Amino acid sequence: MSVSPRRFVAAIDAVNYRVGRVAMYGIFVMIGILLWSSVSKTFFLPSMWTLESAQFAMVAYYILGGPYSIQLGSNVRMDLLYGTWSPRFKAMVDAVTILFLVFYLGVLLYGAYDSTAYALKYSERSPTAWRPLMWPIKLTMCVGISLMILQCLSEFIKDILRIRGEEI
């Protein structure tokens, strides 16, 4: 395979590796928010921003860490048959099934883009008492879904290389 797809794979893997490594510290942000929530409810007045902030932190953690998870191969698979297959046959099955995932993510990105555009245009706010703006988390979702699509394309190229018997 030419150098161009290999550069694409290397670039996407590098970006998603770095984003994933940063996103994995989001769990500590969420822990801090929930710890403050517990402390403030016990000793002070309860904060009305903690639950929603924790939810936003969890969404960012999950959506930005997804491509890194795919890259590491730590996504969930039905290993009943998959574990017994040869690496080449696994690559063939993965190359077909990843196309379904890319289609699903494309539909998801389309909806996320529309929702983000709406949130930006109308300054959409959450219907809770805190009423935070919704566009930051929706934009994070668009970025995360886009990175996931790019990582899926990277994995697809790696599967094609495995099928051809080439070194990755």
Stockholm file with secondary structure:
# STOCKHOLM 1.0

chainA/1-168         MSVSPRRFVAAIDAVNYRVGRVAMYGIFVMIGILLWSSVSKTFFLPSMWTLESAQFAMVAYYILGGPYSIQLGSNVRMDLLYGTWSPRFKAMVDAVTILFLVFYLGVLLYGAYDSTAYALKYSERSPTAWRPLMWPIKLTMCVGISLMILQCLSEFIKDILRIRGEEI
#=GR chainA/1-168 SS CCHHHHHHHHHHHHHHHHHHHHHTTHHHHHHHHHHHHHHHHHHSCCCSSHHHHHHHHHHHHHHHHHHHHHHHTCSCCCHHHHTTSCHHHHHHHHHHHHHHHHHHHHHHHHHHHHHHHHHHHHTCBCSSSSCCBSHHHHHHHHHHHHHHHHHHHHHHHHHHHHHHTCCC
#=GC SS_cons         CCHHHHHHHHHHHHHHHHHHHHHTTHHHHHHHHHHHHHHHHHHSCCCSSHHHHHHHHHHHHHHHHHHHHHHHTCSCCCHHHHTTSCHHHHHHHHHHHHHHHHHHHHHHHHHHHHHHHHHHHHTCBCSSSSCCBSHHHHHHHHHHHHHHHHHHHHHHHHHHHHHHTCCC
//
